[in-house]
Every structure is written in C-alpha cells, then in structure tokens.
Amino acid sequence: MGRRRRVSADVVSCMVNMRQQGITQIEISRLTGVSQFLVQKCLAKYDVTGFRECGKSPGRPHATTSRSDKLMKRIVQVNPTASSKFIKSQLLETVVVSDRTSRRRLQCEIGLRSYHPATTLRMLRKNVTEKLTLAKSYSHWTTDQWQRFLFLKRFLSNNFTVF
C-alpha cells in the first residue's frame, strides 16, 4: 500500500473555492496538480466535516527543523570529527534532541557517515631496524630489479598460500 500524499489546507480551500465556482473535479485536479481521487476525497471530507483540511499528518512530528538539520550538517563539515554530544551542544537551545537523533539525522537524512580513523598496528623497534637494513642493503637495485621482485612476491603470495 502506497503512502498518501499530504495536501495542505490552502490547496483544499482552493479546491473548495473552485468547486463553488462550478469547475469540475478533473479540471481542479489538473489545476492543482493532485489526482482526481484525492480531489474527490478532500471535497467529500469538506462536505462532511466543513473543515478545509484533508486528514491529519501521519506519524510523530520531527524533533528538528530543516534549519537545525542544515546547522548540524554545517557543524560536521567544519569539524568532521565532531561527536554527537558536541553537535548537540552547538545546536540552538530551542532544539532539544538526543544524541541518537542527531546521529540518525546525519546518517539517514543528510547522508553523512560516522568518522572512524584508520588504525594500523605499530611496528616493533626490531622490525623497524630489520626493514632499514633490508632497504640499505638493496638500495643499489634498479627499478627493473624492484619490479621483478615485487611481481615475483605478488605471484608467490597469490598462488602458493598455505592453509
């Protein structure tokens, strides 16, 4: 089942005014840009209730506005390593959101992912000295010799793996 399109009270009042002027539902749908079925439903609801609104909005309202979402995005673009608590503290005092809400807004709706710095293992002093001695002992090699060595190393590691 698809989602229903939300129609504002202004559009419904335009539909009601057009119908009072004698315009058909097909013309109203063409002029307002909504389907004829939706025009029919809104006009029928107006006939029954007398209100110029076509249903209430589904779900809970957002805790943040589009302005606060843009502010969150700007904070993260300036400081990519900012935590959700830092972002929450930088928002306006009128916006009260949880850390999880700020993370969800950034990840799902704005499209920014969390920052995870790349980590590598530190080399032991023994390994560093071994690499330096190896590099010094083969420093006289030409680029062709190094290319052959790297090709051979890559070939051996791909074809002769030990399980």
DSSP file with accessible surface (Angstrom, degrees, kcal/mol):
  #  RESIDUE AA STRUCTURE BP1 BP2  ACC     N-H-->O    O-->H-N    N-H-->O    O-->H-N    TCO  KAPPA ALPHA  PHI   PSI    X-CA   Y-CA   Z-CA
    1    1 A M              0   0  239      0, 0.0     2,-0.0     0, 0.0     0, 0.0   0.000 360.0 360.0 360.0 129.1    0.0    0.0    0.0
    2    2 A G        -     0   0   67      1,-0.1     2,-0.2     0, 0.0     0, 0.0  -0.290 360.0 -95.7 -79.8 165.2    1.4    3.4   -1.0
    3    3 A R        -     0   0  232      1,-0.1     2,-0.3    -2,-0.0    -1,-0.1  -0.573  38.1-118.5 -79.1 144.0    1.7    6.5    1.0
    4    4 A R        -     0   0  197     -2,-0.2     2,-0.3     1,-0.1    -1,-0.1  -0.595  27.1-115.4 -80.6 143.5   -1.0    9.1    0.8
    5    5 A R        -     0   0  150     -2,-0.3     2,-0.4     1,-0.1    -1,-0.1  -0.578  27.2-127.1 -78.5 135.3    0.0   12.5   -0.5
    6    6 A R        -     0   0  118     -2,-0.3     2,-0.5    51,-0.0    49,-0.1  -0.710  21.8-160.1 -85.1 129.5   -0.4   15.2    2.1
    7    7 A V        -     0   0    7     47,-0.5    47,-0.6    -2,-0.4    27,-0.0  -0.944  14.8-129.2-113.9 129.7   -2.5   18.1    0.9
    8    8 A S     >  -     0   0   58     -2,-0.5     4,-2.0     1,-0.1     5,-0.2  -0.269  22.9-111.7 -74.0 163.9   -2.2   21.5    2.8
    9    9 A A  H  > S+     0   0   40      1,-0.2     4,-2.5     2,-0.2     5,-0.2   0.833 116.7  59.0 -65.7 -30.2   -5.2   23.4    4.0
   10   10 A D  H  > S+     0   0  120      2,-0.2     4,-2.0     1,-0.2    -1,-0.2   0.917 106.1  46.9 -64.8 -42.8   -4.5   26.1    1.4
   11   11 A V  H  > S+     0   0   44      2,-0.2     4,-2.4     1,-0.2    -2,-0.2   0.915 112.2  50.4 -66.9 -40.2   -4.8   23.7   -1.5
   12   12 A V  H  X S+     0   0    1     -4,-2.0     4,-2.7    40,-0.3    -2,-0.2   0.920 109.3  50.8 -65.0 -41.3   -8.0   22.2   -0.1
   13   13 A S  H  X S+     0   0   27     -4,-2.5     4,-2.5    39,-0.3    -1,-0.2   0.896 109.5  51.3 -65.0 -35.0   -9.5   25.7    0.3
   14   14 A C  H  X S+     0   0   58     -4,-2.0     4,-2.5     2,-0.2    -1,-0.2   0.918 109.9  50.3 -63.6 -41.0   -8.6   26.4   -3.4
   15   15 A M  H  X S+     0   0    0     -4,-2.4     4,-2.4     2,-0.2    -2,-0.2   0.924 111.4  47.9 -61.7 -44.0  -10.3   23.1   -4.3
   16   16 A V  H  X S+     0   0    0     -4,-2.7     4,-2.3     1,-0.2    -2,-0.2   0.926 112.3  48.9 -64.2 -43.9  -13.5   24.1   -2.4
   17   17 A N  H  X S+     0   0   68     -4,-2.5     4,-1.2     1,-0.2    -1,-0.2   0.905 111.3  50.0 -62.6 -40.9  -13.5   27.6   -4.0
   18   18 A M  H  <>S+     0   0   35     -4,-2.5     5,-2.3     1,-0.2     4,-0.4   0.905 110.0  50.4 -65.5 -39.7  -13.1   26.2   -7.5
   19   19 A R  H ><5S+     0   0   76     -4,-2.4     3,-1.4     1,-0.2    -2,-0.2   0.902 107.7  53.4 -66.0 -37.2  -15.9   23.7   -6.9
   20   20 A Q  H 3<5S+     0   0  125     -4,-2.3    -1,-0.2     1,-0.3    -2,-0.2   0.788 105.4  55.2 -66.6 -25.2  -18.2   26.6   -5.7
   21   21 A Q  T 3<5S-     0   0  146     -4,-1.2    -1,-0.3    -3,-0.2    -2,-0.2   0.524 125.1-105.3 -83.1  -7.3  -17.3   28.4   -8.9
   22   22 A G  T < 5 +     0   0   63     -3,-1.4     2,-0.3    -4,-0.4    -3,-0.2   0.616  67.3 150.0  96.2  16.1  -18.6   25.3  -10.9
   23   23 A I      < -     0   0   52     -5,-2.3    -1,-0.3     1,-0.1    -2,-0.1  -0.604  46.1-117.1 -82.8 140.2  -15.2   23.8  -12.0
   24   24 A T     >  -     0   0   84     -2,-0.3     4,-2.4     1,-0.1     5,-0.2  -0.271  20.5-111.6 -73.9 163.9  -15.3   20.1  -12.4
   25   25 A Q  H  > S+     0   0   60      1,-0.2     4,-2.6     2,-0.2     5,-0.2   0.853 117.3  55.8 -65.3 -34.0  -13.1   17.7  -10.4
   26   26 A I  H  > S+     0   0  102      2,-0.2     4,-2.0     1,-0.2    -1,-0.2   0.934 110.1  45.0 -64.6 -43.2  -11.0   16.8  -13.4
   27   27 A E  H  > S+     0   0   74      2,-0.2     4,-2.7     1,-0.2    -2,-0.2   0.895 112.0  52.6 -66.3 -40.3  -10.2   20.5  -14.0
   28   28 A I  H  X S+     0   0    0     -4,-2.4     4,-2.7     1,-0.2     5,-0.3   0.928 109.5  49.0 -62.1 -42.5   -9.5   21.0  -10.3
   29   29 A S  H  X>S+     0   0   19     -4,-2.6     4,-1.7     1,-0.2     5,-0.8   0.898 112.6  47.8 -65.3 -37.0   -7.0   18.1  -10.3
   30   30 A R  H  <5S+     0   0  160     -4,-2.0    -2,-0.2    -5,-0.2    -1,-0.2   0.922 115.1  45.2 -68.6 -40.7   -5.3   19.5  -13.4
   31   31 A L  H  <5S+     0   0   93     -4,-2.7    -2,-0.2     1,-0.2    -1,-0.2   0.871 120.0  38.6 -73.0 -36.6   -5.0   23.0  -12.0
   32   32 A T  H  <5S-     0   0   36     -4,-2.7    -1,-0.2    -5,-0.2    -2,-0.2   0.677 103.9-125.3 -88.8 -19.3   -3.8   21.9   -8.5
   33   33 A G  T  <5S+     0   0   50     -4,-1.7     2,-0.3     1,-0.3    -3,-0.2   0.705  70.6 114.6  84.8  17.8   -1.6   19.1   -9.7
   34   34 A V  S   <S-     0   0   11     -5,-0.8    -1,-0.3    -6,-0.3    -2,-0.2  -0.796  72.9 -87.5-115.3 165.6   -3.1   16.4   -7.5
   35   35 A S     >  -     0   0   69     -2,-0.3     4,-2.1     1,-0.1     5,-0.2  -0.266  30.1-120.2 -71.3 157.8   -5.0   13.3   -8.6
   36   36 A Q  H  > S+     0   0   89      1,-0.2     4,-2.7     2,-0.2     5,-0.2   0.874 114.2  57.4 -65.3 -35.7   -8.7   13.4   -9.2
   37   37 A F  H  > S+     0   0  125      2,-0.2     4,-2.5     1,-0.2    -1,-0.2   0.920 107.1  47.6 -61.0 -42.7   -9.2   10.7   -6.5
   38   38 A L  H  > S+     0   0   16      2,-0.2     4,-2.6     1,-0.2     5,-0.2   0.895 110.8  51.4 -67.6 -37.7   -7.5   13.0   -3.9
   39   39 A V  H  X S+     0   0    0     -4,-2.1     4,-2.6     2,-0.2     5,-0.2   0.947 110.9  48.7 -61.5 -45.1   -9.6   16.0   -5.0
   40   40 A Q  H  X S+     0   0   99     -4,-2.7     4,-2.4     1,-0.2    -2,-0.2   0.922 112.3  47.9 -61.3 -44.8  -12.7   13.8   -4.6
   41   41 A K  H  X S+     0   0   93     -4,-2.5     4,-2.4     2,-0.2    -1,-0.2   0.923 113.1  47.4 -64.1 -43.0  -11.7   12.6   -1.1
   42   42 A C  H  X S+     0   0    1     -4,-2.6     4,-2.1     2,-0.2    -2,-0.2   0.909 113.7  47.0 -66.9 -41.4  -10.8   16.1    0.1
   43   43 A L  H  X S+     0   0    1     -4,-2.6     4,-2.3    -5,-0.2    -1,-0.2   0.895 112.1  50.5 -68.2 -37.7  -14.1   17.6   -1.2
   44   44 A A  H  X S+     0   0   49     -4,-2.4     4,-1.9    -5,-0.2    -2,-0.2   0.911 110.7  49.5 -65.3 -40.1  -16.1   14.8    0.3
   45   45 A K  H  X>S+     0   0   94     -4,-2.4     4,-2.9     1,-0.2     5,-0.6   0.888 109.9  51.4 -66.0 -37.0  -14.4   15.3    3.7
   46   46 A Y  H  X5S+     0   0   46     -4,-2.1     4,-1.7     1,-0.2    -2,-0.2   0.905 107.9  52.8 -65.5 -39.3  -15.1   19.0    3.4
   47   47 A D  H  <5S+     0   0   94     -4,-2.3    -2,-0.2     1,-0.2    -1,-0.2   0.890 116.8  38.6 -62.5 -38.1  -18.8   18.2    2.8
   48   48 A V  H  <5S+     0   0  126     -4,-1.9    -2,-0.2    -5,-0.1    -1,-0.2   0.942 132.6  20.4 -79.7 -48.3  -19.0   16.0    5.9
   49   49 A T  H  <5S-     0   0   65     -4,-2.9    -3,-0.2    -5,-0.2    -2,-0.2   0.771  85.6-135.3 -96.4 -30.9  -16.9   18.0    8.4
   50   50 A G     << +     0   0   46     -4,-1.7     2,-0.3    -5,-0.6    -4,-0.2   0.460  63.4 126.7  85.3  -0.7  -16.8   21.5    7.0
   51   51 A F        -     0   0  146     -6,-0.4    -1,-0.3     2,-0.1    -2,-0.2  -0.673  61.6-137.9 -90.4 149.7  -13.0   21.7    7.6
   52   52 A R  S    S+     0   0   84     -2,-0.3     2,-0.4    -3,-0.1   -39,-0.3  -0.167  73.6  96.5 -99.4  39.6  -10.6   22.7    4.9
   53   53 A E        -     0   0  115    -41,-0.1     2,-0.8   -11,-0.1    -2,-0.1  -0.983  64.9-144.1-126.2 143.2   -8.0   20.1    5.9
   54   54 A C        -     0   0   25    -47,-0.6   -47,-0.5    -2,-0.4   -12,-0.1  -0.745  66.3 -47.9-108.8  81.8   -7.7   16.7    4.3
   55   55 A G  S    S-     0   0   27     -2,-0.8    -1,-0.3   -13,-0.1     2,-0.2   0.158  71.4 -79.2  80.3 161.3   -6.6   14.4    7.1
   56   56 A K        -     0   0  188     -3,-0.1    -3,-0.0     1,-0.1     0, 0.0  -0.639  54.2 -89.0 -95.0 162.3   -4.0   14.8    9.8
   57   57 A S        -     0   0   71     -2,-0.2     2,-0.2     1,-0.1    -1,-0.1  -0.428  44.7-119.4 -72.7 138.5   -0.3   14.1    9.2
   58   58 A P        +     0   0  108      0, 0.0    -1,-0.1     0, 0.0    -3,-0.0  -0.483  69.3   5.4 -77.4 145.6    0.8   10.6    9.8
   59   59 A G  S    S-     0   0   68     -2,-0.2    -2,-0.0     2,-0.0     0, 0.0  -0.044  99.3 -43.2  80.9 179.7    3.3    9.8   12.5
   60   60 A R        -     0   0  212      1,-0.1     3,-0.1     0, 0.0     2,-0.0  -0.592  63.4-105.9 -85.2 145.2    5.1   11.8   15.0
   61   61 A P        -     0   0  106      0, 0.0    -1,-0.1     0, 0.0     2,-0.1  -0.340  42.5 -95.1 -70.6 154.3    6.5   15.3   14.2
   62   62 A H        -     0   0  116      1,-0.1     0, 0.0     2,-0.1     0, 0.0  -0.358  19.3-142.1 -66.2 145.4   10.2   15.7   13.7
   63   63 A A  S    S+     0   0   47     -3,-0.1     2,-0.3    -2,-0.1    33,-0.3   0.742  86.7  49.9 -78.6 -23.1   12.2   17.0   16.7
   64   64 A T  S    S-     0   0    8     31,-0.1     2,-0.2    37,-0.1    -2,-0.1  -0.811  77.3-135.4-115.3 157.4   14.4   19.1   14.5
   65   65 A T     >  -     0   0   85     -2,-0.3     4,-2.1     1,-0.1     5,-0.2  -0.529  33.8-103.3 -99.0 172.8   13.6   21.5   11.7
   66   66 A S  H  > S+     0   0   84      1,-0.2     4,-2.2     2,-0.2     5,-0.2   0.863 122.9  56.6 -65.5 -30.5   15.2   21.8    8.4
   67   67 A R  H  > S+     0   0  189      2,-0.2     4,-2.0     1,-0.2    -1,-0.2   0.927 107.9  45.4 -65.9 -44.3   17.1   24.8    9.7
   68   68 A S  H  > S+     0   0    4      2,-0.2     4,-2.4     1,-0.2    -1,-0.2   0.855 110.7  54.9 -69.8 -31.7   18.6   22.8   12.6
   69   69 A D  H  X S+     0   0   26     -4,-2.1     4,-2.3     2,-0.2    -2,-0.2   0.914 108.6  48.1 -64.0 -42.0   19.4   19.9   10.2
   70   70 A K  H  X S+     0   0  138     -4,-2.2     4,-2.4     2,-0.2    -2,-0.2   0.888 110.3  52.2 -64.8 -37.5   21.4   22.3    8.0
   71   71 A L  H  X S+     0   0   39     -4,-2.0     4,-2.4     2,-0.2    -2,-0.2   0.921 108.7  50.6 -64.5 -40.9   23.1   23.7   11.1
   72   72 A M  H  X S+     0   0    0     -4,-2.4     4,-2.2     1,-0.2    -2,-0.2   0.926 110.6  49.4 -60.6 -44.0   24.1   20.1   12.0
   73   73 A K  H  X S+     0   0   82     -4,-2.3     4,-2.3     1,-0.2    -2,-0.2   0.918 110.5  50.1 -62.8 -41.5   25.5   19.5    8.5
   74   74 A R  H  X S+     0   0  142     -4,-2.4     4,-2.1     2,-0.2     5,-0.2   0.905 108.6  52.3 -64.9 -39.9   27.5   22.7    8.7
   75   75 A I  H  X S+     0   0   24     -4,-2.4     4,-2.5     1,-0.2    -1,-0.2   0.932 112.1  45.9 -61.2 -43.0   29.0   21.8   12.1
   76   76 A V  H  < S+     0   0   24     -4,-2.2    -1,-0.2     1,-0.2    -2,-0.2   0.872 110.1  53.2 -71.5 -34.3   30.1   18.4   10.7
   77   77 A Q  H  < S+     0   0  121     -4,-2.3    -1,-0.2    -5,-0.2    -2,-0.2   0.889 113.5  43.4 -68.6 -34.5   31.5   19.9    7.5
   78   78 A V  H  < S+     0   0  121     -4,-2.1    -2,-0.2     1,-0.3    -1,-0.2   0.909 131.8  22.5 -73.8 -42.2   33.6   22.3    9.5
   79   79 A N    ><  -     0   0   57     -4,-2.5     3,-1.9    -5,-0.2    -1,-0.3  -0.803  67.6-178.2-127.7  89.2   34.7   19.7   12.1
   80   80 A P  T 3  S+     0   0   80      0, 0.0    35,-0.2     0, 0.0    -1,-0.1   0.733  82.9  56.3 -63.9 -20.5   34.4   16.2   10.6
   81   81 A T  T 3  S+     0   0   80     33,-0.1     2,-0.1     2,-0.0    -5,-0.1   0.299  77.5 133.1 -94.0  12.7   35.5   14.5   13.9
   82   82 A A    <   -     0   0   21     -3,-1.9    33,-0.2    -6,-0.2     2,-0.1  -0.386  51.8-132.6 -67.6 136.5   32.7   16.2   15.9
   83   83 A S     >  -     0   0   69     -2,-0.1     4,-2.3     1,-0.1     5,-0.2  -0.390  22.1-109.7 -82.7 166.6   30.9   13.8   18.3
   84   84 A S  H  > S+     0   0   20      1,-0.2     4,-2.4     2,-0.2     5,-0.1   0.853 120.2  54.5 -66.9 -31.1   27.1   13.7   18.5
   85   85 A K  H  > S+     0   0  147      2,-0.2     4,-2.1     1,-0.2    -1,-0.2   0.899 108.1  49.1 -67.7 -38.9   27.3   15.3   22.0
   86   86 A F  H  > S+     0   0   80      2,-0.2     4,-1.6     1,-0.2    -2,-0.2   0.923 111.3  49.3 -65.2 -42.4   29.4   18.2   20.6
   87   87 A I  H  X S+     0   0    3     -4,-2.3     4,-1.1     1,-0.2     3,-0.3   0.927 110.1  51.6 -62.0 -42.6   26.9   18.7   17.8
   88   88 A K  H  < S+     0   0   91     -4,-2.4     3,-0.5     1,-0.2    -1,-0.2   0.897 109.1  50.4 -62.1 -38.7   24.0   18.7   20.3
   89   89 A S  H  < S+     0   0   81     -4,-2.1    -1,-0.2     1,-0.2    -2,-0.2   0.810 108.7  52.8 -71.1 -26.6   25.8   21.3   22.4
   90   90 A Q  H  < S+     0   0  101     -4,-1.6    -1,-0.2    -3,-0.3    -2,-0.2   0.660  91.0  95.4 -82.9 -16.2   26.3   23.5   19.3
   91   91 A L  S  < S-     0   0   12     -4,-1.1   -23,-0.0    -3,-0.5    -3,-0.0  -0.244  92.2 -80.7 -70.6 164.3   22.6   23.5   18.3
   92   92 A L    >   -     0   0   87      1,-0.1     3,-1.2     2,-0.0    -1,-0.1  -0.247  37.6-118.2 -62.3 152.2   20.3   26.2   19.3
   93   93 A E  T 3  S+     0   0  191      1,-0.3    -1,-0.1    -3,-0.1    -2,-0.1   0.750 112.3  62.8 -67.5 -20.8   18.9   26.0   22.9
   94   94 A T  T 3  S+     0   0  122      1,-0.1     2,-0.8     2,-0.0    -1,-0.3   0.768  89.0  78.2 -74.8 -21.6   15.3   25.7   21.5
   95   95 A V    <   -     0   0   25     -3,-1.2     2,-0.7    -7,-0.1   -31,-0.1  -0.784  61.9-177.1 -91.8 111.5   16.2   22.4   19.7
   96   96 A V        +     0   0  121     -2,-0.8     2,-0.3   -33,-0.3    -3,-0.1  -0.922  18.7 151.8-111.7 105.0   16.2   19.6   22.3
   97   97 A V        -     0   0    9     -2,-0.7     2,-0.1    -9,-0.1    -2,-0.0  -0.931  41.4-114.7-130.3 157.2   17.3   16.3   20.7
   98   98 A S     >  -     0   0   56     -2,-0.3     4,-1.9     1,-0.1     5,-0.2  -0.413  32.1-109.4 -83.1 166.6   19.0   13.2   21.9
   99   99 A D  H  > S+     0   0   37      1,-0.2     4,-2.3     2,-0.2     5,-0.2   0.888 120.5  54.5 -61.7 -39.0   22.4   12.1   20.7
  100  100 A R  H  > S+     0   0  111      1,-0.2     4,-2.6     2,-0.2    -1,-0.2   0.883 105.2  52.9 -64.5 -38.0   20.8    9.3   18.8
  101  101 A T  H  > S+     0   0   19      2,-0.2     4,-2.5     1,-0.2    -1,-0.2   0.926 109.0  48.8 -63.8 -43.7   18.5   11.7   16.9
  102  102 A S  H  X S+     0   0    0     -4,-1.9     4,-2.1     1,-0.2    -2,-0.2   0.918 112.6  48.5 -64.4 -39.0   21.4   13.8   15.8
  103  103 A R  H  X S+     0   0   96     -4,-2.3     4,-2.7     1,-0.2     5,-0.3   0.921 111.7  49.7 -64.7 -41.8   23.3   10.7   14.6
  104  104 A R  H  X>S+     0   0   96     -4,-2.6     4,-2.4     2,-0.2     5,-1.0   0.907 109.7  50.7 -64.5 -41.9   20.2    9.5   12.7
  105  105 A R  I  <>S+     0   0   12     -4,-2.5     5,-2.1     1,-0.2     4,-0.5   0.936 114.4  44.2 -60.8 -44.1   19.7   12.9   11.0
  106  106 A L  I  <>S+     0   0   18     -4,-2.1     6,-3.2    -5,-0.2     5,-0.6   0.912 121.6  37.8 -69.0 -40.4   23.3   13.0    9.9
  107  107 A Q  I  <5S+     0   0   46     -4,-2.7    -2,-0.2     4,-0.2    -3,-0.2   0.963 128.2  24.7 -78.0 -51.9   23.4    9.3    8.7
  108  108 A C  I  <5S+     0   0   92     -4,-2.4    -3,-0.2    -5,-0.3    -2,-0.1   0.934 131.3  28.1 -84.7 -47.9   20.0    8.7    7.2
  109  109 A E  I   <S+     0   0   99     -5,-1.0    -3,-0.2    -4,-0.5    -4,-0.1   0.838 130.5  32.3 -91.5 -33.6   18.6   12.0    6.1
  110  110 A I  I   <S-     0   0   39     -5,-2.1    -3,-0.2    -6,-0.2    -4,-0.2   0.768  99.5-128.4 -94.8 -26.5   21.7   14.1    5.3
  111  111 A G      < +     0   0   49     -5,-0.6     2,-0.4    -6,-0.4    -4,-0.2   0.666  58.1 137.1  92.5  17.1   23.8   11.2    4.1
  112  112 A L        -     0   0   52     -6,-3.2    -1,-0.3    -7,-0.2     2,-0.2  -0.811  40.0-147.9 -98.6 136.0   26.9   11.7    6.3
  113  113 A R        -     0   0  184     -2,-0.4    -6,-0.0     1,-0.1    -5,-0.0  -0.596  27.5 -88.1 -99.0 164.7   28.5    8.7    7.9
  114  114 A S        -     0   0   65     -2,-0.2     2,-0.6     1,-0.1    -1,-0.1  -0.276  42.7-109.9 -72.6 156.3   30.4    8.5   11.2
  115  115 A Y        +     0   0  133    -33,-0.2    -1,-0.1   -35,-0.2   -34,-0.0  -0.758  36.8 173.4 -93.1 120.0   34.1    9.1   11.4
  116  116 A H        -     0   0  154     -2,-0.6     3,-0.1     3,-0.0     2,-0.0  -0.934  25.4-139.6-125.9 106.3   36.3    6.1   12.1
  117  117 A P        -     0   0   78      0, 0.0     2,-0.2     0, 0.0    -2,-0.0  -0.367  26.6-107.0 -66.7 144.5   40.0    6.9   11.9
  118  118 A A        -     0   0  102     -2,-0.0     2,-0.4     1,-0.0     0, 0.0  -0.513  37.2-159.2 -70.9 133.9   42.1    4.2   10.2
  119  119 A T        -     0   0  126     -2,-0.2     2,-0.3    -3,-0.1    -1,-0.0  -0.942  10.8-176.7-118.4 139.5   44.2    2.3   12.7
  120  120 A T        -     0   0  131     -2,-0.4     2,-0.2     0, 0.0    -2,-0.0  -0.931  34.1 -99.9-128.0 156.0   47.3    0.3   12.0
  121  121 A L        -     0   0  167     -2,-0.3     2,-0.2     1,-0.1    -2,-0.0  -0.513  40.0-115.5 -73.7 141.5   49.5   -1.8   14.3
  122  122 A R        -     0   0  240     -2,-0.2     2,-0.3     1,-0.1    -1,-0.1  -0.543  29.2-118.9 -76.5 144.0   52.6   -0.1   15.5
  123  123 A M        -     0   0   94     -2,-0.2     2,-0.1     1,-0.1    -1,-0.1  -0.611  24.8-118.0 -84.0 142.6   55.9   -1.7   14.3
  124  124 A L     >  -     0   0  116     -2,-0.3     4,-2.1     1,-0.1     5,-0.2  -0.394  24.7-113.9 -73.1 155.2   58.3   -3.1   16.9
  125  125 A R  H  > S+     0   0  214      1,-0.2     4,-2.3     2,-0.2     5,-0.2   0.893 118.1  55.8 -58.3 -36.7   61.7   -1.5   17.1
  126  126 A K  H  > S+     0   0  133      1,-0.2     4,-2.2     2,-0.2    -1,-0.2   0.927 107.6  47.8 -62.4 -43.2   63.2   -4.8   16.0
  127  127 A N  H  > S+     0   0   60      1,-0.2     4,-2.3     2,-0.2    -1,-0.2   0.877 109.7  53.3 -67.7 -35.5   61.0   -4.8   12.8
  128  128 A V  H  X S+     0   0   61     -4,-2.1     4,-2.3     2,-0.2    -1,-0.2   0.940 110.1  46.8 -65.1 -44.9   61.9   -1.2   12.0
  129  129 A T  H  X S+     0   0   71     -4,-2.3     4,-2.4     1,-0.2    -2,-0.2   0.898 111.1  52.4 -65.8 -36.9   65.6   -1.9   12.2
  130  130 A E  H  X S+     0   0  104     -4,-2.2     4,-2.3     1,-0.2    -1,-0.2   0.917 110.2  47.9 -64.7 -40.9   65.2   -5.0   10.0
  131  131 A K  H  X S+     0   0  135     -4,-2.3     4,-2.5     2,-0.2    -1,-0.2   0.893 111.5  50.8 -66.2 -39.8   63.4   -3.1    7.4
  132  132 A L  H  X S+     0   0   94     -4,-2.3     4,-2.5     2,-0.2     5,-0.2   0.927 111.0  47.3 -64.1 -43.5   66.0   -0.3    7.4
  133  133 A T  H  X S+     0   0   90     -4,-2.4     4,-2.3     2,-0.2    -2,-0.2   0.904 112.5  50.4 -65.3 -38.4   68.9   -2.8    7.0
  134  134 A L  H  X S+     0   0   94     -4,-2.3     4,-1.6     2,-0.2    -2,-0.2   0.933 111.8  47.5 -63.1 -43.9   67.0   -4.5    4.2
  135  135 A A  H  < S+     0   0   55     -4,-2.5    -2,-0.2     1,-0.2    -1,-0.2   0.901 113.4  47.9 -65.9 -38.8   66.4   -1.2    2.4
  136  136 A K  H >< S+     0   0  152     -4,-2.5     3,-1.0     1,-0.2    -1,-0.2   0.888 109.7  52.4 -69.6 -36.8   70.0   -0.1    2.8
  137  137 A S  H 3< S+     0   0   64     -4,-2.3     3,-0.3     1,-0.2    -1,-0.2   0.822 118.1  36.7 -71.2 -27.2   71.4   -3.5    1.5
  138  138 A Y  T >< S+     0   0   89     -4,-1.6     3,-1.4     1,-0.2    -1,-0.2   0.141  81.6 110.2-109.2  21.7   69.2   -3.3   -1.7
  139  139 A S  T <  S+     0   0   92     -3,-1.0    -1,-0.2     1,-0.3    -2,-0.1   0.738  71.9  62.0 -69.8 -19.5   69.5    0.5   -2.2
  140  140 A H  T 3  S+     0   0  140     -3,-0.3    -1,-0.3    -4,-0.2    -2,-0.1   0.516  79.5 114.2 -83.1  -5.2   71.7   -0.1   -5.3
  141  141 A W    <   -     0   0   67     -3,-1.4     2,-0.1     1,-0.1    -3,-0.0  -0.332  64.0-127.6 -67.3 148.5   68.9   -2.0   -7.2
  142  142 A T     >  -     0   0   76      1,-0.1     4,-2.0    -2,-0.0     5,-0.2  -0.399  27.5-103.2 -87.2 172.3   67.4   -0.5  -10.3
  143  143 A T  H  > S+     0   0  104      1,-0.2     4,-2.5     2,-0.2     5,-0.2   0.865 121.1  56.6 -67.1 -32.4   63.7   -0.1  -10.9
  144  144 A D  H  > S+     0   0   94      2,-0.2     4,-2.3     1,-0.2    -1,-0.2   0.922 106.7  48.9 -64.7 -41.7   63.6   -3.1  -13.2
  145  145 A Q  H  > S+     0   0   71      1,-0.2     4,-2.3     2,-0.2    -1,-0.2   0.916 112.2  48.5 -64.3 -41.2   65.0   -5.3  -10.5
  146  146 A W  H  X S+     0   0   86     -4,-2.0     4,-2.8     2,-0.2     5,-0.2   0.894 109.7  52.2 -66.0 -39.1   62.5   -4.0   -8.0
  147  147 A Q  H  X S+     0   0  126     -4,-2.5     4,-2.5     2,-0.2    -2,-0.2   0.920 110.7  47.5 -64.1 -41.4   59.6   -4.5  -10.4
  148  148 A R  H  X S+     0   0  162     -4,-2.3     4,-2.6     2,-0.2    -2,-0.2   0.915 112.6  49.7 -63.6 -41.6   60.7   -8.1  -10.9
  149  149 A F  H  X S+     0   0   83     -4,-2.3     4,-2.6     2,-0.2    -2,-0.2   0.934 112.8  45.9 -63.0 -45.4   61.0   -8.7   -7.2
  150  150 A L  H  X S+     0   0   81     -4,-2.8     4,-2.6     2,-0.2     5,-0.2   0.888 112.8  50.8 -67.1 -38.4   57.5   -7.2   -6.5
  151  151 A F  H  X S+     0   0  133     -4,-2.5     4,-2.8    -5,-0.2    -1,-0.2   0.939 112.1  46.8 -63.2 -45.4   56.0   -9.2   -9.3
  152  152 A L  H  X S+     0   0   93     -4,-2.6     4,-2.8     2,-0.2     5,-0.2   0.920 112.5  49.9 -63.1 -42.1   57.5  -12.4   -8.0
  153  153 A K  H  X S+     0   0  129     -4,-2.6     4,-2.2     1,-0.2    -1,-0.2   0.928 113.6  45.5 -63.1 -43.9   56.4  -11.6   -4.4
  154  154 A R  H  X S+     0   0  146     -4,-2.6     4,-1.9     2,-0.2    -2,-0.2   0.910 113.1  50.7 -66.1 -40.8   52.9  -11.0   -5.6
  155  155 A F  H  X S+     0   0   89     -4,-2.8     4,-2.1    -5,-0.2     5,-0.3   0.937 112.4  46.1 -63.2 -45.1   52.8  -14.1   -7.8
  156  156 A L  H  X S+     0   0   81     -4,-2.8     4,-2.0     1,-0.2    -1,-0.2   0.894 111.7  50.5 -66.2 -41.0   54.1  -16.3   -4.9
  157  157 A S  H  < S+     0   0   66     -4,-2.2    -1,-0.2    -5,-0.2    -2,-0.2   0.850 115.1  43.7 -69.7 -29.2   51.6  -14.9   -2.4
  158  158 A N  H  < S+     0   0  113     -4,-1.9     3,-0.3    -5,-0.2    -2,-0.2   0.847 123.3  33.1 -81.0 -37.1   48.6  -15.4   -4.7
  159  159 A N  H  < S+     0   0   92     -4,-2.1    -2,-0.2    -5,-0.2    -3,-0.2   0.706 119.9  43.8 -96.1 -23.5   49.5  -18.9   -6.0
  160  160 A F  S  < S+     0   0  140     -4,-2.0     2,-0.3    -5,-0.3    -1,-0.2  -0.442  70.1 157.2-124.5  59.6   51.2  -20.6   -3.1
  161  161 A T        -     0   0   78     -3,-0.3     2,-0.5    -2,-0.1    -4,-0.1  -0.608  35.9-133.8 -83.8 145.0   49.1  -19.7    0.0
  162  162 A V              0   0  141     -2,-0.3    -2,-0.0     0, 0.0    -1,-0.0  -0.853 360.0 360.0-100.2 128.8   49.4  -22.1    3.0
  163  163 A F              0   0  229     -2,-0.5     0, 0.0     0, 0.0     0, 0.0  -0.717 360.0 360.0 -98.1 360.0   46.2  -23.1    4.6
